Amino acid sequence: MAIDLDPELLAVLACPDTHHAPLIAGAPGDPDASALTCTECGRVFPVRDGIPVLLLDEARSGQQS
């Protein structure tokens, strides 16, 4: 299920880590995932009920092995 976020909101959301890099919709290998991915560190943040959960403890590594 693809996420449906306002493009203006997505434009201002950033990774909560110290680098504050922009986020993109989807996850590595699954652009329709209900998630946001950091463009710098690759962390994948879930989107639950249309609300991005931008907590480092909730993120998973986006690195594929």
Summary of the structure (lengths in Angstrom):
residues: 65
radius of gyration: 10.6
end to end distance: 23.7
largest distance: 32.9
contacts: 166
relative contact order: 0.25
helix: 9%
strand: 29%
